[in-house]
Amino acid sequence: MSHPVKEFVRRISTLDVEQYPEWDLSAPLPRLPTPKLKNTLDRYLRLVAPVISSEAFERTKRIVEEFSQPGGEGEKLQHLLEEYAKTKVNWVTEWWLDDMYLQNPLPLPINSNPGMVFPRNSFISARQQLRFAAQLISGILDYKTILDTRSLPIDRARHSRKGQPLCMEQYYRLFTSYRYPGKVKDTLVTKTERDPFDPEHITVVCLDQYFIMEVISNGTKLCEEDIYNQLRRITQFAEEIVSGDTEYAVQPRVGALTALPRTEWAEVWEHMCKDSQNKGNLEAIANSMFILCLDQPIGPVRELDEETQLNGSIEDLNEPNTTEYRRGDVSLALQLLHGMGSKYNASNRWYDKTMQFIISRDGNCGLNYEHSVAEGIAVIRLIEHILQYMQEVKRWRLVRFPSVCELASPKRLEWNLDAKTLNMITKALREIDQIADDLDLYILRYKEYGREFPKTVNMSPDSYIQLALQLAHFKLHNYLVPTYESASTRRFALARVDNIRACSMPALEWCKAMTGQTPCTVDEKIRLLRKAMDWQTEIMLETILGHGVDNHLLGLRQIAQEHGLKLPQIFTDETYKEANRFRLSTSQVPTTMDAFMCYGAVVPNGYGAAYNPHPDNIVTVISCWRTNPENSAAKFADMLASAFTEMRDLIQSNTALAKEAPKEPVEWSIARSLGADVTGSGNV
């Protein structure tokens, strides 16, 4: 007879690892399951308990009990949702996309678009900046060829059903998508293989002037030398225009408009499109593969004779003098998030486009990407391919060969703008400066240990860091808050993420013990840590297996609205609203290189925390808003460093106890929470 728990866990994870030991990669991915109503409501109550008062909890508990009555609102909505799910490959993706991104009216910079800082560079000349840009573009084109030929290896799950294939659709949207502003909500458009359109050009922005540059000619990718020469044409032309050495007029700083609140930008877009030339320009940008932003330096730069260096290669230079100006991590990150304001490169951007690669004259390189298209993992895989490609090319290339192609000059975009639009540009620049001034950012490089340490005591590095973030917040503010951690659901077709709520009652109990509010022995603190860790791991597994709470509740809410039903009280309850104000928005963004991602807090009184756990160090980018005087990115970082140290010291005080496994396997806990009878079960 088959084992009841094993059968149950197999059923909830949809795929059978014994039936498909090698995983059939040609088979369609399973559809996202519809969680059971009772399981979701029970977990909802457990997850909101640590962030609301006891009075609010009792009120919410009564509301949930009424909602879940037999034949009540909950059952009716659950039935409608299950029927709806039968008609969709993924029942939540469209709703989730609208709720998370497209209906958000806030400006894209900081609020939605993350920035990513590449490993440091140092350019000896303006030409070398362009050499780097040409190499980068060549690497992107190499990756796009892999995408176009569907040759990208399929990602596989690394834990819990290890080896299971993951949905790859995000990768194929990176260079064929655009987010159009809308008055009610934005529209995300992705060109598919069935469309006759295939982008052959990119948009290059230099000194706020926009150029369309072909990178594919007659079906053939331009070589690196051709790309470099075209970039030189662009920079020379832009410099001549701005300096007044040509009859061409300087074009307005149109890129700033993409940083407006979305409804305002939608109105300006509609107004601009009344002019056919403007409309053509906007569509040319939207249809480009990506944006290349050639930024002006923030600090002093070197200008040496490139020709005296071997190939002008960055690696051929001696290390710069220690007295040379070196920008800090925060300065690098701010440039990629918002261009350092209107004084520098704020309008040398186009935030609607999925991928913006930014190369600054002073060597700061990275990207800003529009988040609705893809999660960070797809972007990181692209970036690591590009940088590895660039290293490989430098390794074997000794000389550059002159081009034999006759290429048309890149086309500069000229705009016909009236006073109304020009005034909106001025307004946009002013508001960019306001949001840039409001952002408080701190980058913690914790070097005492990295992700390998938690593994030595059988703890998940991600769960470990999440609990450190909880402790840091508690130490600073003396309470916990609703926490968002994205959990990939890509085991299912067309899936993106659901939310792991790291804030839990076990986490709260442990934080109180660590801060002395609850008297505990050292061993008791370790047991509380292990309990919180196991809870975090359990919630994570439930979520990635398609049984998360947030997306299910979103589906129930949306199905009610789509059927014109009165919104049940569970969704108008203040607890539901508070539970979705994520005052701690977190994400693990791992890289193999010295790079990091950054973004802003998602609510005015919240924090953002993007962390990159390396083997021997942990990089965390903390953000908040200065308009909330209670929050401080630097103070939070101090508390986080303290939390990391205290957790290590606690574990090392009794390593054997810290290593102890839970009394029952996590799979049993998941099965039990989802309704399985595990009485009398043996080993899974």
N, C-alpha and C positions, 0 to 999 in steps of 0.2 A: 504494500500500500504506500502511496506517495506521502511525503511528509507534509502536514497541513500548513506549517509556516512557510516552508519552501515553495509550496504551490501558491500560497497567497502572495508572497513577495514577487514571485514570478508573474502572477497575474497583474499586479499593480504596475509592474515595470514594462508590461506589454510584450516584450520579447523574451524568448526562451533561450538561455545561454547553452543549454544542453542540446536543444534541437538545432541551433545554429552556432556551432563551436567556432567557425571561421567568419561568421557574419556575412550574409549574402549582400555584397555592396551594390549589386544591380537591382535588388528588391527595393520597393518604395519604403520610406520610413513610416513608422506607425503614426496614427493620428494622436493628437493630444487627448488624453482621457478626460472625462468629466468627473471631478471628485464627488464623493458622496456628501450630501448636504450636512448630515449630522457630524461627520468628521470635521468638516470645515468650520462649522459653528462652534464645536467644542474647542478647537484649536484657536479660533478667533478670541474666545473669552480668555484662554490662557495667555495669549500673546499681548492683549491689551492690559491685563492686570497690573503689570509693573509700571505703567505710565499714566494711570488715572487714579483718582481718589477712591476710597472704599465706597463712598456714597454713589459716585458715578458708576462704579463697577456693578453695584446692586441694581441700579436703574437699567444699565445695559443688559445685565443678565435677564431681567424680566422681559425686556424687549426681544432678546434673542429667543427666549422660551416661547413667547407668543408667536414669533415668526416661524418657529419650527413645529408648531402644533400640527397634528395630522389633518390633512385637508386644508391647511392654512396657506398664507401667502408664500412661504418658503417652498413648500411642496409644489405648488402651482408653477412658480418660477423655475424650479429645478426641472420639472417636466418640460417646460418650454425650452429651456437651455439644452436639455438632452436631445430634443427633437431638432433644434437648430444645429447642434453639433454634427448631426448626421448629414447635413447638407454642405459642410465646410471641411476642407482639408485640415484647417486649424481654426477652431471656433473663437479663439481669443485674440489672434494677432491683430486684426483690423481695429478692434476696440482698444486694445492695449496701445497701439501706435497712436491713435487719436488722443487717448487719455494722457499718455506719457509725453508726447511731443507736439503733434499737429494742432491740438487745440490750445496749446500754451501760448498766450499772447506776448510773453516777455521777449526782449531782444535776445538774439542767438548768442552773442559773445558772452562768455562767462556762465550765463544761465543754462545754456544747453550745449554749446560747442566746446568740447575739451581741447586743450592744447597738449602737445607732446614735445618734449625737449630731447633732441638727439645728442649723442656723445659730442663733446666739445671739438670745435675746429678752430683753426687760426689761419686766415688768408693773408698772404704776403702782398696781394695786389687785387685790384678790382677784377682783373682778368681771371685770377685764380678763383674768385667767387663764381665766375661764369663757368670755369672748368668744372668746378664741383657741381654746379647746376646741370651742366650737360651730362656728366656722369650719372647723376641722380635720375634725370629724365630717361637716359638709356636703360637704367635699371628698372624703372617703372614700365617702360615699353616691353622689356624682357618678361616681366611678371604678367603684363596684360596678354602677351602671346600665350602664356601658360593658361590664363583664364579663357581666352578665346578658343583654344583648342581643347578645353575641358580636361587639361592634363594635371590639374592641381590635385595632389594626393588628398584623400578624404580624411578629415580629422576623426579621431576615435576617442571614446571616453577613456580616461586614465584611471578611474576608480569607480567602484560600484557598477558592475556589469562592464568591466574593463574590456576594451576592444570594440564596444558597440559603435557603429558609424553614427556620425553627427551630421545635421543638416548644414549644407555648404552654401545656401542661397545668398547669404550676406556677402560673401566674397565676390560674387558675380554682379553685384550691384554697385561696387565701389566706384567704377568709372563710367557708369551709364545712368546715373540718377541725379535728380535735382529737386530741391524743395522750393516750390512756388509759394509766395505769400498769399494769404487769403483773408478776407474780411471776417469770415466766421471761423474758418480753420484753414491751415495750410494744406497744400496738396503735394504729396511725394510721388514723383513720376519716375519710373524706371523703364528704359528701353529694353526690350527683350530680344531674343534671337530671331523672333518672327518679324521684328521691325526692320525696314530697309535701312534704317539709320545705323551707322557705326562711326563713332567719333574718330576723326583723323587729325584733329587740331587740339591745342591747349590754349588757355588764356594766360598771358604773362602780364603782370602788373609791375610797373617800375615808375617811381616818382608819381604815383596816383594816375598814371596814364595806362590805358588798357590796349593790349595788342593781341590779335589772333595769330597764332603761329602754327603752321602745319608741321606735324611730326611724322606723318605718313605721306609719301609721295608715290603715286601710281602703284599703290598697294605695298610699297616697301618702306620699312622704318628708316628714318634718317639715321645716318651714322653719327657718332658722338661729335666728330669734327664739324659736321654740318649744323648740328644743334648748337654747338658753341658759336659758330659764325652768325647764326640767326640771332642768338641772344646778344651778341656784340652789336649787331645792327639795332636791336631794340634799345639797349642801354644808351648807345651813342645818340640815337634819335631823341629819346626821352630827355637826355641831358641838354641837348641843343634846344629843345622846346622850352624847357624850364629856365634855361639861362638867357633865352631871348635871341639866340643865334640863328634863328630860322623864322620864316614867315608864318609858320604854323602856330596857332594859338594854344595856350595851355588849357587843357580840358578840365572841367570842374571835378571835384573830389567825389565822384559818383559812388564809389565803393562804400562810403559812409552810410548811404541809405540802407544797405543791407543790415545795419546794426540798429535800425529803428525797431520799436515795438511792431509786432507782425501786422496788426491791422493798419497801422499808419503806413508801413511799407507797401502793403497791398494797394492802398489808395494811390500812393505815388506811382507804383508800377502801372496801375491801370491808366493813370493820367499820362505817363510817359509813352505808353504804347499807342496813344492816339497819333503819335508821330511815327511814320513808317521806318525811318532810320533808327530811331531809338528802339523800336520793337525788334528790328533786325539785330541790333547790338545785344539786346537782352537775350534773345534766343541763341545767338552765337555763343555767349557765355554759358548759358544753360546747357547747350549741347556739346561743350568741350569736355575732354577727358578729365581734366583737373585744372586747378589754378596754380601758377607758379608766382610767388610773391618775392620779388627782389627788393629787400628792405635796405633802407639807409641805416648806417651804424648808430648805435646808442652812445657808445664811448669812442675814444680815440682809436685809430687803426694805423697799421703799418702800410707803407707803399714802397715796396722794393722792386728792383728790376727782375721781372719774372724770368726773362730769358737767360739770366745767369744761373737759374736753378734747373736741375735736371727735370725736364718735362713740366716744370711748374707744379710738381706733385707736393701735396701737403706733407706726405711722409718723408720727403727729401729735405725738409727744413730741420735745422737744429731747434731744440726746445727754446721757446722764447725766454727772454730774461725774466727773472723773478720779479724785477721791478716794473715789468710791463703791466699795463692796466688789465685787470681780469675781472669780468663781471661775475656777480654772485648768482647762485641758482635762482633766487627769486626774480631778479631782473630778467634772466633768460626766460623764465616761465611767463612773466607778465607780457613780454613782447609777443609770445605765441598766443596768448589769450586775447589780447586787445590791441597789440601794436604799440604799447606804451603811450597811448593817447594821441590826440590830434597834433601835438607838437612833433611827433615822429611818424609812425606808420599805421595809425588807426584806420585810415581810408585806403591803405594799400592792400585791401582785402576784398573778398566777395563771400560773405558768410553763408549764403544759400547753397553754394556748391559743396558737394560731399568732401572732396579732398583739396586742401590748400597746403602746398608745400612752401615753406618759408625759409629763405636763405638770406641772411643778413650779411652785409659787407664786413662786419666785425667777427664773423665766424659762427654766430648763433644760428643754428639750423633746427628745423623741426616741422611741425604741421599743426594745423587747426582743422578739425573735421566736423561736419554736420552729422549729428549723432543719430538722427532718425533712421538712417540707412543701415547702420551696422553697429555691433558692439566692438569693444576695444580689441578683442582677440583677433578679429579679421584684419584690423588695421595694423596691429603689431606684427602679424605674420607677413604682411606686405612690407613693412618697414625693415624688418630683419632680412628679408630677401634682397631688398634694394641695397642696403649697406653691405651685405655679404657680396653681392654682385660687384659693387664698386671696389671692394678690396681685391676680389679675384681679378678684375680687369687691370688694376694697378700692378698686380703681381707679375703678370706676363707681358704687359705692354711696355715697350721701351721708347717708341717713337710714335708721332702722330702723322698720319698720311693726309696730304691735302685732298680736299674734295674735288671731284670732277663734275659734280652736279651743278646745274644752273637753277637756283632756287629763287622764287619770287620773294620779295621782301615781306616780312610780317605786316599785317594790316593793322594800323592804329584805328581804334574806335573813336569816332567823333559824335558828340551828342548835341541835340537841339533841345535846350532846356530853357523854360520860361522862369520868370521871377518866383513863381510858386514853388517850383522844384528846387531852385537855388536856395530859397529860404529853408526848405526842408533839409537840404544838405547842411546848412549852418546849424540847424536844430539838432541834427544827428551827431555832428561833431561835438557839440556842447554836451549832449547826453552821454556820448562815449566817455568824455572826460569825467563826468559825474560818476558813472558806474566804475570806471577805472580807479578813481580816487576812493571809492567806497570799499573796494576789495582789499581785504586783509589776507595776506598769504605768508605762509611759513613752511620751509622745507626742512624736515628732520632727517638727518642721515645717522641712524643709530648703528654704531659699529661694534658693539660688545658681542653680538652674535647675530645670526641670520636664521633662515628657515630650517636649517639642519638641526638646531637645538631642540625644538619641540618634538622632532621625529625621534630623538633619543629616548623620549619617555612615552612614545606611542600616542602623541597628540598631533592632530591636524594643524599644520602651520597656519592655515587660514582661520580656523576656529580660534586658535591661540591669539592671533592678532586681533580678531574681532572682540575677544574678551578684554584684551589690553585697551582697546578703544573704549569699551564700556567703563572700565576702571578709570581711565583718564578723565572721561566726562564726569563720572561720579566724584572723583577727587576734586575736580574744579568747581562743580556746581551742586554737588550733594543730592543729585537725583539722576535718573535715567530718562531717556527720551525715545520716541519711536525711531527705529533705525532701519535704514534701507541698505541691503547688500544684494546686488544683482546676482542671480543664480541662473546659469545657462540651462535652458530646457531644449537644447538643440538635438536631443535624442529623438525628438518628434518633428514631423514635417512642418516646415515654415515657422518653426518656433524661435523665439528670441530669449526672453528671460522672465523669471518670476522673482519674488522678493523673499530673501531669507531675513527674518526679523531677529537680529542678534540680541535684542533686548528681551530678557526673559526673567521669570521669577528666580530661577537658580542663579542667573547672573547677578541679580539684585542682592540676593542673600550672600553671595560670595563677595561682592563689592562692600557690603556693610561689614563683613568680617575683616576684609583687608584694611579698612579704614578705622577699625576699632569701635564702630558703632554697635557691633555684636561681639561680645567677648568670645574668643575662640582660641584654642591651642593651635600650634603650627600644623599639626596633623589634621585637625578639623578644617583648617583653611585649605589644605591640599585636597581633602575629600570634597569640599564645596567646589573647588576649582574643577575637579574631575567631573562632578555632577553637572556643572554648567557647560563644560566641554562636551560631554555626552549629549546634553540637550541640544546644543548648537549643531553637532554633527547629525543628530536625528532630524532636526528641522531641515537641514541642508539636503539630506538624502530624500526626504519626502518631497521637497520642492523640485529638485532636478528630475525626479521620477514622475513629475506631472501632477502632484497633489498639493501644490502650494495653496495658501489661503487667499492671497491678494488677487490673483487673476480670477479665481472662482467667484469671489464676491463682486469683482468688476463685471463678470459675465452676468450674474444675477441682476445687478443694477441695470446694466445695459439692455438686457432682454425685457425688463419691465418697461423701460422707456420706449423701446422699439414697438412694443405692443400697446402703447398709449395708456399703460396702467399707472395708477397712483404709486408714487415711490414709497415703498415700505419704510416704516419708522427706523428700522435698523440702519438705513442709509442716510436718514436725516438726523439721527442721534449725534450729539456732539462728540461722543466717543469715536465714532467712525471717522468724523472729520479730523479729530485730533490724531487718530492713529495713522492718518494719511498725510499729516504734516511732518515730513521726515526731517527732524532737527539734527539728525546725524546721517548723512548720505555717504555711503562708503563703497569702494570697489577695489578689488585686487587687479592690478594691471602688471603682470609679470613680464619681464624681458630678460634676455641673456646678456644684454649690453648695458652700459651705464646711461640709461635713458629713463625718463619718468613722465607720467601724464598728470594733468592738473585740471581742475574745474572748480566752479563756485558752489557755495552752499545753495540748496534749493529752496530754502525759506529764509525770511529776513533774520530770524533769531536762531539759525542753525549753523552747522559746520559741514564742510565737505572734507572727505579724507580718502585720497587715492594712495594706495600703498603698493610697493614693489618689493617683495621679499627675495633677496639674493641669498646665496648659500651662507655668507658670513656677515651680512648687514641687511638692514631694512630701511628703505627710503619711503617716507610718508609725506605727502603734500597736504597740508592743512589749510583750509580756507574758511573765512566767515566774512561778515559785513561790519564795517566800522560804525554804521549807523546804530548798531545794537551795542551799547557800551558794556553790556555784561559779558560779551564774548571777546576772546582774544586768540588769534591763531598761535602766537608765540607761547602763551600760557598753556594752551592745550597741548602743544608740542612738548613743553616741559613736563607736563603731567603724563604724557604718553611715554616719554623716555623713562620717567620714574616708574611707570607701570611695567615696562619691559624688564627693568632691572629687578624690581620687587618680585615679579613672577619667576624670574630665573633663580633668585636667591631662595624663594619659597620651595621650588622644585628640588633644588640641590640640597635642601635641608633633609629631605627624605626621598631620594630618587626611587627607591623600591616602591614606596607607597604611591608616588606619582604615576608609576608605570602600571599600576593595577588596572586591569580591564573591568568594565562594568559587569554586574552580576548576570546580565543576559546580553546576548549579541544585539547590536543596534537593529539588525533586521527584525528581531523579535519585537523590539519596542515599536518599530514602524508598523509591523503587522498588527500588533495589539491596538495601536492608536487608530488604525483603519478598520478595526472591527473583527479581526481574526481571533479564533479560539486557540490559544497556544498552551492550554493546560496539558501537562504530561508530555510535552514535546522534548525530544532529544536534541542533539546538536544539528544545526542547520547545515 
